[in-house]
Amino acid sequence: MARELMNPCGVFANEDMPLAPRRSLAGYGVEKIVIGLHSNQKANADLFLDNIQELLAERFDNVEFLRGQKAASVPADFSDEFLNRCHMVAAAFGD
């Protein structure tokens, strides 16, 4: 007997967007590159960002890291410092 399944997320639209352009760390023309590391505080998200920070710090001398976080169930509310200082951001979420 066939069963009809319902998507619990409801009906939603998905719009395909191109990836952001990739740039090298040398392309910013500043003495120190600030990389934002943003976590939604789910399991292993901070561990993932810790590893990214360690790898980038070993590879590049001119980087500074600025950490940000948000609760998993709410939209991010970025501080002015985070928005104004970061040249790029890596976001992580876990589960």
N, CA, C and O atoms as CSV, one atom per row, in Angstrom:
chain,resi,resn,atom,element,x,y,z
A,1,MET,N,N,0.834,-1.167,0.000
A,1,MET,CA,C,0.000,0.000,0.000
A,1,MET,C,C,0.894,1.250,0.000
A,1,MET,O,O,1.805,1.346,0.821
A,2,ALA,N,N,0.652,2.190,-0.891
A,2,ALA,CA,C,1.452,3.409,-1.008
A,2,ALA,C,C,1.061,4.400,0.080
A,2,ALA,O,O,-0.108,4.521,0.444
A,3,ARG,N,N,2.075,5.112,0.596
A,3,ARG,CA,C,1.826,6.138,1.608
A,3,ARG,C,C,2.273,7.495,1.069
A,3,ARG,O,O,3.289,7.600,0.382
A,4,GLU,N,N,1.523,8.496,1.381
A,4,GLU,CA,C,1.901,9.843,0.993
A,4,GLU,C,C,2.638,10.488,2.164
A,4,GLU,O,O,2.141,10.494,3.290
A,5,LEU,N,N,3.838,11.037,1.889
A,5,LEU,CA,C,4.642,11.669,2.922
A,5,LEU,C,C,4.524,13.183,2.814
A,5,LEU,O,O,4.394,13.729,1.718
A,6,MET,N,N,4.570,13.845,3.945
A,6,MET,CA,C,4.482,15.299,3.969
A,6,MET,C,C,5.824,15.864,4.421
A,6,MET,O,O,6.425,15.359,5.369
A,7,ASN,N,N,6.299,16.916,3.740
A,7,ASN,CA,C,7.514,17.609,4.141
A,7,ASN,C,C,7.174,18.510,5.330
A,7,ASN,O,O,6.370,19.430,5.180
A,8,PRO,N,N,7.764,18.273,6.511
A,8,PRO,CA,C,7.421,19.079,7.688
A,8,PRO,C,C,7.906,20.529,7.590
A,8,PRO,O,O,7.500,21.371,8.391
A,9,CYS,N,N,8.764,20.822,6.622
A,9,CYS,CA,C,9.258,22.192,6.448
A,9,CYS,C,C,8.266,23.062,5.694
A,9,CYS,O,O,8.406,24.285,5.684
A,10,GLY,N,N,7.279,22.464,5.072
A,10,GLY,CA,C,6.313,23.233,4.293
A,10,GLY,C,C,6.845,23.534,2.901
A,10,GLY,O,O,7.845,22.962,2.467
A,11,VAL,N,N,6.180,24.416,2.227
A,11,VAL,CA,C,6.573,24.810,0.874
A,11,VAL,C,C,7.505,26.010,0.981
A,11,VAL,O,O,7.208,26.971,1.691
A,12,PHE,N,N,8.628,25.956,0.280
A,12,PHE,CA,C,9.575,27.058,0.319
A,12,PHE,C,C,10.257,27.188,-1.031
A,12,PHE,O,O,10.325,26.228,-1.799
A,13,ALA,N,N,10.750,28.353,-1.308
A,13,ALA,CA,C,11.465,28.612,-2.555
A,13,ALA,C,C,12.963,28.562,-2.283
A,13,ALA,O,O,13.425,28.996,-1.228
A,14,ASN,N,N,13.702,28.041,-3.220
A,14,ASN,CA,C,15.150,27.960,-3.121
A,14,ASN,C,C,15.732,28.667,-4.333
A,14,ASN,O,O,15.489,28.269,-5.472
A,15,GLU,N,N,16.499,29.713,-4.081
A,15,GLU,CA,C,17.085,30.487,-5.162
A,15,GLU,C,C,18.577,30.186,-5.239
A,15,GLU,O,O,19.307,30.408,-4.273
A,16,ASP,N,N,19.028,29.688,-6.369
A,16,ASP,CA,C,20.447,29.399,-6.541
A,16,ASP,C,C,21.233,30.695,-6.635
A,16,ASP,O,O,20.853,31.613,-7.362
A,17,MET,N,N,22.325,30.762,-5.899
A,17,MET,CA,C,23.181,31.944,-5.902
A,17,MET,C,C,24.608,31.500,-6.206
A,17,MET,O,O,25.036,30.441,-5.747
A,18,PRO,N,N,25.341,32.293,-6.968
A,18,PRO,CA,C,26.742,31.933,-7.241
A,18,PRO,C,C,27.588,32.095,-5.984
A,18,PRO,O,O,27.245,32.868,-5.090
A,19,LEU,N,N,28.690,31.364,-5.923
A,19,LEU,CA,C,29.621,31.502,-4.817
A,19,LEU,C,C,30.274,32.873,-4.856
A,19,LEU,O,O,30.411,33.469,-5.925
A,20,ALA,N,N,30.671,33.367,-3.715
A,20,ALA,CA,C,31.387,34.636,-3.650
A,20,ALA,C,C,32.736,34.475,-4.339
A,20,ALA,O,O,33.321,33.393,-4.317
A,21,PRO,N,N,33.233,35.550,-4.954
A,21,PRO,CA,C,34.547,35.456,-5.608
A,21,PRO,C,C,35.631,35.112,-4.592
A,21,PRO,O,O,35.598,35.590,-3.458
A,22,ARG,N,N,36.578,34.295,-4.993
A,22,ARG,CA,C,37.677,33.893,-4.116
A,22,ARG,C,C,38.865,34.811,-4.349
A,22,ARG,O,O,39.201,35.123,-5.491
A,23,ARG,N,N,39.505,35.246,-3.259
A,23,ARG,CA,C,40.667,36.113,-3.338
A,23,ARG,C,C,41.767,35.546,-2.457
A,23,ARG,O,O,41.500,34.820,-1.500
A,24,SER,N,N,42.999,35.884,-2.789
A,24,SER,CA,C,44.109,35.457,-1.944
A,24,SER,C,C,44.257,36.430,-0.784
A,24,SER,O,O,43.729,37.540,-0.834
A,25,LEU,N,N,44.966,36.023,0.251
A,25,LEU,CA,C,45.195,36.902,1.386
A,25,LEU,C,C,46.070,38.088,1.007
A,25,LEU,O,O,46.030,39.124,1.670
A,26,ALA,N,N,46.853,37.948,-0.041
A,26,ALA,CA,C,47.730,39.037,-0.467
A,26,ALA,C,C,46.967,40.140,-1.193
A,26,ALA,O,O,47.496,41.240,-1.354
A,27,GLY,N,N,45.759,39.879,-1.629
A,27,GLY,CA,C,45.024,40.828,-2.449
A,27,GLY,C,C,44.322,41.941,-1.714
A,27,GLY,O,O,43.566,42.685,-2.339
A,28,TYR,N,N,44.531,42.099,-0.416
A,28,TYR,CA,C,43.811,43.109,0.354
A,28,TYR,C,C,44.608,44.387,0.577
A,28,TYR,O,O,44.030,45.408,0.949
A,29,GLY,N,N,45.901,44.356,0.362
A,29,GLY,CA,C,46.717,45.550,0.495
A,29,GLY,C,C,46.767,46.123,1.899
A,29,GLY,O,O,46.917,47.334,2.063
A,30,VAL,N,N,46.645,45.286,2.908
A,30,VAL,CA,C,46.737,45.731,4.296
A,30,VAL,C,C,47.823,44.936,5.000
A,30,VAL,O,O,48.215,43.859,4.549
A,31,GLU,N,N,48.297,45.477,6.103
A,31,GLU,CA,C,49.360,44.807,6.847
A,31,GLU,C,C,48.886,43.510,7.488
A,31,GLU,O,O,49.594,42.503,7.475
A,32,LYS,N,N,47.677,43.544,8.049
A,32,LYS,CA,C,47.152,42.371,8.742
A,32,LYS,C,C,45.751,42.076,8.228
A,32,LYS,O,O,44.904,42.967,8.163
A,33,ILE,N,N,45.512,40.829,7.866
A,33,ILE,CA,C,44.199,40.375,7.415
A,33,ILE,C,C,43.414,39.901,8.640
A,33,ILE,O,O,43.934,39.138,9.454
A,34,VAL,N,N,42.178,40.347,8.769
A,34,VAL,CA,C,41.328,39.912,9.871
A,34,VAL,C,C,40.313,38.914,9.316
A,34,VAL,O,O,39.521,39.234,8.430
A,35,ILE,N,N,40.358,37.702,9.860
A,35,ILE,CA,C,39.453,36.641,9.434
A,35,ILE,C,C,38.447,36.387,10.548
A,35,ILE,O,O,38.820,36.065,11.676
A,36,GLY,N,N,37.176,36.536,10.220
A,36,GLY,CA,C,36.124,36.255,11.180
A,36,GLY,C,C,35.806,34.771,11.187
A,36,GLY,O,O,35.683,34.151,10.130
A,37,LEU,N,N,35.675,34.214,12.349
A,37,LEU,CA,C,35.281,32.816,12.509
A,37,LEU,C,C,33.969,32.818,13.283
A,37,LEU,O,O,33.932,33.189,14.456
A,38,HIS,N,N,32.902,32.405,12.624
A,38,HIS,CA,C,31.564,32.555,13.204
A,38,HIS,C,C,30.925,31.186,13.431
A,38,HIS,O,O,30.870,30.353,12.526
A,39,SER,N,N,30.450,30.973,14.637
A,39,SER,CA,C,29.889,29.682,15.042
A,39,SER,C,C,28.429,29.836,15.444
A,39,SER,O,O,28.026,30.862,15.991
A,40,ASN,N,N,27.636,28.787,15.162
A,40,ASN,CA,C,26.257,28.792,15.665
A,40,ASN,C,C,26.147,27.980,16.955
A,40,ASN,O,O,25.042,27.693,17.414
A,41,GLN,N,N,27.274,27.614,17.534
A,41,GLN,CA,C,27.382,26.944,18.824
A,41,GLN,C,C,26.778,25.541,18.869
A,41,GLN,O,O,26.506,25.021,19.951
A,42,LYS,N,N,26.570,24.932,17.721
A,42,LYS,CA,C,26.138,23.536,17.746
A,42,LYS,C,C,27.362,22.647,17.953
A,42,LYS,O,O,28.502,23.105,17.890
A,43,ALA,N,N,27.100,21.381,18.197
A,43,ALA,CA,C,28.176,20.442,18.500
A,43,ALA,C,C,29.244,20.454,17.412
A,43,ALA,O,O,28.939,20.309,16.229
A,44,ASN,N,N,30.488,20.626,17.819
A,44,ASN,CA,C,31.681,20.569,16.981
A,44,ASN,C,C,31.906,21.779,16.081
A,44,ASN,O,O,32.914,21.821,15.376
A,45,ALA,N,N,31.016,22.759,16.075
A,45,ALA,CA,C,31.237,23.945,15.251
A,45,ALA,C,C,32.481,24.698,15.719
A,45,ALA,O,O,33.307,25.093,14.897
A,46,ASP,N,N,32.623,24.899,17.026
A,46,ASP,CA,C,33.796,25.602,17.544
A,46,ASP,C,C,35.073,24.791,17.334
A,46,ASP,O,O,36.130,25.360,17.060
A,47,LEU,N,N,34.986,23.490,17.458
A,47,LEU,CA,C,36.145,22.628,17.199
A,47,LEU,C,C,36.600,22.772,15.747
A,47,LEU,O,O,37.798,22.856,15.476
A,48,PHE,N,N,35.653,22.801,14.823
A,48,PHE,CA,C,35.972,22.988,13.408
A,48,PHE,C,C,36.675,24.331,13.193
A,48,PHE,O,O,37.687,24.400,12.494
A,49,LEU,N,N,36.138,25.392,13.793
A,49,LEU,CA,C,36.743,26.712,13.636
A,49,LEU,C,C,38.105,26.799,14.314
A,49,LEU,O,O,38.995,27.487,13.815
A,50,ASP,N,N,38.282,26.118,15.436
A,50,ASP,CA,C,39.595,26.062,16.087
A,50,ASP,C,C,40.630,25.466,15.133
A,50,ASP,O,O,41.756,25.954,15.043
A,51,ASN,N,N,40.242,24.421,14.433
A,51,ASN,CA,C,41.159,23.778,13.489
A,51,ASN,C,C,41.455,24.673,12.295
A,51,ASN,O,O,42.594,24.721,11.831
A,52,ILE,N,N,40.453,25.379,11.791
A,52,ILE,CA,C,40.690,26.320,10.696
A,52,ILE,C,C,41.657,27.416,11.150
A,52,ILE,O,O,42.584,27.774,10.422
A,53,GLN,N,N,41.437,27.940,12.343
A,53,GLN,CA,C,42.308,28.988,12.863
A,53,GLN,C,C,43.747,28.483,12.983
A,53,GLN,O,O,44.685,29.173,12.586
A,54,GLU,N,N,43.913,27.308,13.519
A,54,GLU,CA,C,45.259,26.737,13.672
A,54,GLU,C,C,45.955,26.561,12.325
A,54,GLU,O,O,47.127,26.910,12.183
A,55,LEU,N,N,45.246,26.024,11.342
A,55,LEU,CA,C,45.838,25.806,10.017
A,55,LEU,C,C,46.205,27.119,9.330
A,55,LEU,O,O,47.281,27.231,8.743
A,56,LEU,N,N,45.323,28.107,9.397
A,56,LEU,CA,C,45.613,29.392,8.758
A,56,LEU,C,C,46.731,30.140,9.468
A,56,LEU,O,O,47.558,30.779,8.818
A,57,ALA,N,N,46.764,30.067,10.804
A,57,ALA,CA,C,47.818,30.733,11.565
A,57,ALA,C,C,49.185,30.121,11.265
A,57,ALA,O,O,50.188,30.835,11.242
A,58,GLU,N,N,49.238,28.810,11.034
A,58,GLU,CA,C,50.498,28.152,10.678
A,58,GLU,C,C,50.950,28.560,9.278
A,58,GLU,O,O,52.149,28.666,9.018
A,59,ARG,N,N,50.010,28.784,8.391
A,59,ARG,CA,C,50.331,29.052,6.983
A,59,ARG,C,C,50.618,30.530,6.700
A,59,ARG,O,O,51.422,30.843,5.822
A,60,PHE,N,N,49.971,31.436,7.432
A,60,PHE,CA,C,50.102,32.860,7.159
A,60,PHE,C,C,50.506,33.611,8.428
A,60,PHE,O,O,49.968,33.370,9.509
A,61,ASP,N,N,51.470,34.530,8.274
A,61,ASP,CA,C,51.946,35.317,9.416
A,61,ASP,C,C,51.088,36.548,9.674
A,61,ASP,O,O,51.022,37.029,10.805
A,62,ASN,N,N,50.445,37.050,8.659
A,62,ASN,CA,C,49.767,38.343,8.769
A,62,ASN,C,C,48.260,38.213,8.972
A,62,ASN,O,O,47.491,38.980,8.392
A,63,VAL,N,N,47.828,37.248,9.791
A,63,VAL,CA,C,46.393,37.098,10.038
A,63,VAL,C,C,46.066,37.301,11.513
A,63,VAL,O,O,46.838,36.953,12.406
A,64,GLU,N,N,44.908,37.868,11.722
A,64,GLU,CA,C,44.331,38.014,13.053
A,64,GLU,C,C,42.939,37.399,12.969
A,64,GLU,O,O,42.289,37.471,11.926
A,65,PHE,N,N,42.487,36.807,14.045
A,65,PHE,CA,C,41.185,36.144,14.036
A,65,PHE,C,C,40.235,36.843,14.992
A,65,PHE,O,O,40.609,37.221,16.102
A,66,LEU,N,N,39.015,37.005,14.546
A,66,LEU,CA,C,37.970,37.598,15.360
A,66,LEU,C,C,36.831,36.586,15.419
A,66,LEU,O,O,36.275,36.210,14.387
A,67,ARG,N,N,36.486,36.149,16.623
A,67,ARG,CA,C,35.460,35.115,16.775
A,67,ARG,C,C,34.098,35.752,16.999
A,67,ARG,O,O,33.971,36.786,17.655
A,68,GLY,N,N,33.082,35.105,16.437
A,68,GLY,CA,C,31.705,35.509,16.646
A,68,GLY,C,C,30.857,34.265,16.848
A,68,GLY,O,O,31.239,33.170,16.435
A,69,GLN,N,N,29.721,34.435,17.475
A,69,GLN,CA,C,28.835,33.294,17.682
A,69,GLN,C,C,27.395,33.756,17.790
A,69,GLN,O,O,27.110,34.925,18.052
A,70,LYS,N,N,26.508,32.819,17.583
A,70,LYS,CA,C,25.083,33.085,17.709
A,70,LYS,C,C,24.406,31.829,18.194
A,70,LYS,O,O,24.966,30.738,18.085
A,71,ALA,N,N,23.216,31.962,18.724
A,71,ALA,CA,C,22.427,30.788,19.076
A,71,ALA,C,C,21.941,30.149,17.777
A,71,ALA,O,O,21.631,30.849,16.814
A,72,ALA,N,N,21.878,28.845,17.756
A,72,ALA,CA,C,21.556,28.120,16.526
A,72,ALA,C,C,20.182,28.446,15.973
A,72,ALA,O,O,19.975,28.363,14.763
A,73,SER,N,N,19.249,28.809,16.815
A,73,SER,CA,C,17.872,28.962,16.359
A,73,SER,C,C,17.472,30.393,16.008
A,73,SER,O,O,16.312,30.644,15.680
A,74,VAL,N,N,18.419,31.338,16.073
A,74,VAL,CA,C,18.079,32.732,15.770
A,74,VAL,C,C,19.023,33.288,14.712
A,74,VAL,O,O,20.139,32.792,14.558
A,75,PRO,N,N,18.588,34.313,13.980
A,75,PRO,CA,C,19.487,34.939,13.000
A,75,PRO,C,C,20.691,35.582,13.685
A,75,PRO,O,O,20.621,35.976,14.849
A,76,ALA,N,N,21.777,35.679,12.959
A,76,ALA,CA,C,22.994,36.290,13.503
A,76,ALA,C,C,22.795,37.786,13.686
A,76,ALA,O,O,22.162,38.444,12.860
A,77,ASP,N,N,23.333,38.312,14.764
A,77,ASP,CA,C,23.331,39.737,15.037
A,77,ASP,C,C,24.798,40.147,15.170
A,77,ASP,O,O,25.350,40.154,16.270
A,78,PHE,N,N,25.424,40.491,14.040
A,78,PHE,CA,C,26.851,40.780,14.027
A,78,PHE,C,C,27.143,42.120,14.690
A,78,PHE,O,O,26.415,43.092,14.492
A,79,SER,N,N,28.201,42.161,15.470
A,79,SER,CA,C,28.621,43.419,16.094
A,79,SER,C,C,29.234,44.328,15.030
A,79,SER,O,O,29.666,43.858,13.978
A,80,ASP,N,N,29.266,45.627,15.310
A,80,ASP,CA,C,29.900,46.570,14.381
A,80,ASP,C,C,31.378,46.232,14.199
A,80,ASP,O,O,31.912,46.341,13.095
A,81,GLU,N,N,32.034,45.824,15.280
A,81,GLU,CA,C,33.451,45.457,15.183
A,81,GLU,C,C,33.631,44.302,14.204
A,81,GLU,O,O,34.524,44.335,13.358
A,82,PHE,N,N,32.791,43.293,14.318
A,82,PHE,CA,C,32.902,42.132,13.434
A,82,PHE,C,C,32.682,42.547,11.979
A,82,PHE,O,O,33.442,42.143,11.098
A,83,LEU,N,N,31.659,43.343,11.726
A,83,LEU,CA,C,31.340,43.765,10.363
A,83,LEU,C,C,32.402,44.687,9.781
A,83,LEU,O,O,32.710,44.595,8.592
A,84,ASN,N,N,32.959,45.562,10.583
A,84,ASN,CA,C,33.895,46.561,10.071
A,84,ASN,C,C,35.337,46.081,9.995
A,84,ASN,O,O,36.113,46.602,9.195
A,85,ARG,N,N,35.713,45.102,10.807
A,85,ARG,CA,C,37.120,44.681,10.845
A,85,ARG,C,C,37.428,43.463,9.980
A,85,ARG,O,O,38.556,43.319,9.510
A,86,CYS,N,N,36.457,42.590,9.760
A,86,CYS,CA,C,36.740,41.343,9.054
A,86,CYS,C,C,36.872,41.560,7.547
A,86,CYS,O,O,36.037,42.214,6.922
A,87,HIS,N,N,37.932,41.002,6.984
A,87,HIS,CA,C,38.101,41.002,5.540
A,87,HIS,C,C,37.387,39.808,4.913
A,87,HIS,O,O,36.954,39.862,3.762
A,88,MET,N,N,37.274,38.745,5.677
A,88,MET,CA,C,36.592,37.531,5.221
A,88,MET,C,C,36.085,36.777,6.444
A,88,MET,O,O,36.555,36.998,7.560
A,89,VAL,N,N,35.121,35.882,6.222
A,89,VAL,CA,C,34.510,35.139,7.327
A,89,VAL,C,C,34.362,33.677,6.941
A,89,VAL,O,O,33.982,33.355,5.815
A,90,ALA,N,N,34.664,32.802,7.880
A,90,ALA,CA,C,34.351,31.373,7.761
A,90,ALA,C,C,33.281,31.073,8.800
A,90,ALA,O,O,33.462,31.352,9.985
A,91,ALA,N,N,32.189,30.516,8.362
A,91,ALA,CA,C,31.092,30.177,9.278
A,91,ALA,C,C,31.022,28.662,9.430
A,91,ALA,O,O,31.280,27.914,8.487
A,92,ALA,N,N,30.670,28.230,10.630
A,92,ALA,CA,C,30.570,26.797,10.889
A,92,ALA,C,C,29.306,26.494,11.664
A,92,ALA,O,O,28.872,27.261,12.522
A,93,PHE,N,N,28.739,25.368,11.338
A,93,PHE,CA,C,27.584,24.876,12.091
A,93,PHE,C,C,27.771,23.390,12.235
A,93,PHE,O,O,28.314,22.733,11.348
A,94,GLY,N,N,27.324,22.863,13.344
A,94,GLY,CA,C,27.520,21.449,13.610
A,94,GLY,C,C,26.215,20.735,13.804
A,94,GLY,O,O,25.164,21.365,13.914
A,95,ASP,N,N,26.270,19.452,13.847
A,95,ASP,CA,C,25.178,18.530,14.173
A,95,ASP,C,C,25.614,17.121,13.906
A,95,ASP,O,O,24.841,16.185,14.115
